[in-house]
Amino acid sequence: MPDLRQTRKNIKTALAVLLGMDVVAVVVLLSPLVGSADSRRQEMNQLSNELHAKTLVVEPLTDLPRKVDTANRQITDFYKKRFPAQDSEIPSQLGKLAVANGVTIEQVKYKVDEAEIGRLEPIEMDANLSGNYVSLAKFVNALERDDMFFIISTITLAGEQNGPIKLQMKLETYLKAGR
C-alpha cells in the first residue's frame, strides 16, 4: 500500500514551491523594475509603431525578383525602341521630323565618340535649321517626343527683319555599338 504520509509531504512541498513562485511573480509585477501597466502599454504602443514603420520601409522590397525581371524587360525594350542600330537612321529621322513640321535643314554636323559603358556610341550633332517660329517650336517639341532618343543641349535663335528664323541646335543621341 502506498505511503500516504510521503505523498502528503510531497504535495505540501509542491504547493509551497508554487506559492513561493506566485509571491515572486507578484513582486516582479509590482516592482519598479518592470514598471507600471501604463508604461508597459506605452512601450508596447511604441514598439508597435516601430514595427509598422519598418514594415512600410521594407514593403517596396516585396516581390523583388519579379520587379527586377520587369525592369530588365523595360530596359531591353528601351534600347530596342529608342536607340538606332544604323548611322543612316539618325539623319533620316531628323529629315522626317523637319518635313512633317515645315522646317528646312540647312546643315548638320555629326561627331561620333567612342562607345561608352552599356554598348552605346554617343553622337553629337550641330544642326542649323530655318523656318517660321511656330514650325520651329513644333519641330523641337516633336524632336523631344520622338521615339528615337534625342537630348537637346543648346538652342540659339537668330532672325532677320524679313525672312525665316534661323535655329542653331546642339543635340545628342546614341547609336547601338557593335552593329
C-alpha positions as CSV (number, residue, x, y, z in Angstrom):
1,M,0.0,0.0,0.0
2,P,1.3,3.4,-0.9
3,D,2.7,5.6,1.9
4,L,0.2,8.4,2.2
5,R,2.4,10.4,4.6
6,Q,5.1,10.6,2.0
7,T,2.7,11.6,-0.7
8,R,1.1,14.3,1.5
9,K,4.5,15.7,2.3
10,N,5.4,15.8,-1.4
11,I,2.2,17.6,-2.2
12,K,2.7,20.2,0.6
13,T,6.3,20.8,-0.7
14,A,5.0,21.3,-4.2
15,L,2.3,23.7,-3.0
16,A,4.8,25.7,-1.0
17,V,7.1,26.0,-4.1
18,L,4.2,27.1,-6.2
19,L,3.1,29.6,-3.6
20,G,6.7,30.9,-3.4
21,M,6.7,31.3,-7.2
22,D,3.4,33.2,-7.1
23,V,4.8,35.6,-4.5
24,V,7.9,36.2,-6.6
25,A,5.7,36.8,-9.7
26,V,3.6,39.4,-7.8
27,V,6.7,41.2,-6.5
28,V,8.2,41.3,-10.0
29,L,4.9,42.6,-11.5
30,L,4.5,45.4,-8.9
31,S,8.2,46.3,-8.6
32,P,9.6,49.5,-10.3
33,L,11.9,47.4,-12.4
34,V,9.1,46.2,-14.6
35,G,7.2,49.5,-14.4
36,S,3.5,50.3,-14.3
37,A,0.8,48.9,-16.6
38,D,0.7,52.4,-18.3
39,S,4.4,52.3,-19.0
40,R,4.2,48.8,-20.4
41,R,1.3,49.8,-22.6
42,Q,3.2,52.9,-23.8
43,E,6.2,50.7,-24.6
44,M,4.0,48.2,-26.4
45,N,2.5,51.0,-28.5
46,Q,5.9,52.4,-29.3
47,L,7.2,49.0,-30.4
48,S,4.1,48.5,-32.4
49,N,4.6,51.9,-34.2
50,E,8.3,51.0,-34.9
51,L,7.2,47.6,-36.3
52,H,4.7,49.4,-38.6
53,A,7.3,52.0,-39.7
54,K,9.8,49.3,-40.5
55,T,7.2,47.2,-42.4
56,L,6.5,50.3,-44.6
57,V,10.2,50.7,-45.3
58,V,10.6,47.1,-46.3
59,E,7.3,46.9,-48.2
60,P,8.8,48.0,-51.6
61,L,11.2,45.1,-51.5
62,T,8.4,42.6,-51.5
63,D,8.3,40.6,-54.8
64,L,11.7,42.0,-55.7
65,P,12.6,39.3,-58.2
66,R,9.5,40.0,-60.3
67,K,10.3,43.7,-60.2
68,V,13.9,43.1,-61.4
69,D,12.6,41.0,-64.3
70,T,10.2,43.7,-65.2
71,A,12.9,46.4,-65.1
72,N,15.2,44.3,-67.2
73,R,12.5,43.8,-69.8
74,Q,11.7,47.5,-69.8
75,I,15.4,48.3,-70.3
76,T,15.7,45.9,-73.2
77,D,12.6,47.5,-74.8
78,F,14.0,51.0,-74.3
79,Y,17.2,50.0,-76.0
80,K,15.4,48.4,-78.9
81,K,12.9,51.3,-79.5
82,R,14.9,54.4,-78.6
83,F,18.4,53.8,-80.0
84,P,19.1,53.3,-83.7
85,A,21.2,50.4,-84.9
86,Q,22.4,52.1,-88.1
87,D,24.0,55.5,-88.7
88,S,21.6,56.3,-91.5
89,E,18.5,56.2,-89.2
90,I,19.5,59.4,-87.4
91,P,19.5,61.8,-90.4
92,S,16.5,60.0,-91.8
93,Q,14.5,60.6,-88.6
94,L,15.7,64.2,-88.4
95,G,14.6,64.7,-92.0
96,K,11.2,63.2,-91.4
97,L,10.6,65.4,-88.4
98,A,11.7,68.5,-90.3
99,V,9.5,67.8,-93.3
100,A,6.5,67.0,-91.0
101,N,6.9,70.3,-89.2
102,G,7.8,72.6,-92.1
103,V,11.4,73.2,-91.1
104,T,14.3,73.3,-93.5
105,I,17.6,71.6,-92.5
106,E,20.4,73.8,-93.8
107,Q,23.3,71.9,-92.3
108,V,24.0,69.1,-89.8
109,K,27.5,68.1,-88.5
110,Y,27.9,64.8,-86.8
111,K,30.6,63.8,-84.4
112,V,30.8,60.1,-83.2
113,D,32.5,59.4,-79.9
114,E,33.8,56.0,-78.7
115,A,31.3,53.6,-77.2
116,E,30.6,54.1,-73.5
117,I,29.6,51.6,-70.9
118,G,26.4,50.0,-72.0
119,R,27.5,49.5,-75.6
120,L,26.3,52.9,-76.9
121,E,28.1,55.3,-79.1
122,P,27.3,59.0,-78.4
123,I,26.7,61.0,-81.5
124,E,26.8,64.8,-81.1
125,M,25.1,66.9,-83.7
126,D,25.2,70.6,-84.6
127,A,22.2,71.4,-86.7
128,N,21.3,74.7,-88.5
129,L,17.6,74.9,-89.3
130,S,15.3,77.6,-90.6
131,G,11.6,78.1,-90.7
132,N,8.9,80.2,-89.0
133,Y,8.7,80.4,-85.3
134,V,5.7,78.1,-85.0
135,S,7.2,75.4,-87.2
136,L,10.5,75.5,-85.3
137,A,8.7,75.2,-82.0
138,K,6.7,72.2,-83.3
139,F,9.9,70.7,-84.6
140,V,11.7,71.0,-81.2
141,N,8.6,69.6,-79.5
142,A,8.4,66.6,-82.0
143,L,12.1,66.0,-81.5
144,E,11.7,65.8,-77.7
145,R,8.7,63.4,-78.1
146,D,10.1,61.2,-80.8
147,D,10.7,57.5,-80.2
148,M,14.4,58.0,-81.1
149,F,16.3,59.3,-78.1
150,F,17.4,62.9,-78.6
151,I,18.9,65.2,-75.9
152,I,18.8,68.9,-76.8
153,S,21.7,70.7,-75.1
154,T,21.5,74.2,-76.6
155,I,19.3,76.2,-78.8
156,T,20.1,79.6,-80.4
157,L,17.6,81.6,-82.3
158,A,18.6,84.2,-84.9
159,G,16.3,86.0,-87.3
160,E,16.3,88.7,-89.9
161,Q,13.8,91.5,-90.4
162,N,12.1,89.8,-93.3
163,G,12.8,86.2,-93.6
164,P,12.8,82.9,-91.9
165,I,14.1,82.4,-88.3
166,K,17.4,80.6,-88.0
167,L,17.8,78.0,-85.3
168,Q,21.1,76.6,-84.3
169,M,20.8,73.5,-82.1
170,K,23.2,71.2,-80.4
171,L,21.8,67.8,-79.7
172,E,23.0,64.3,-78.8
173,T,21.7,60.8,-79.5
174,Y,23.2,57.3,-79.1
175,L,23.9,54.6,-81.6
176,K,24.0,50.9,-80.6
177,A,27.6,49.8,-80.7
178,G,28.8,46.6,-82.3
179,R,26.3,46.8,-85.2
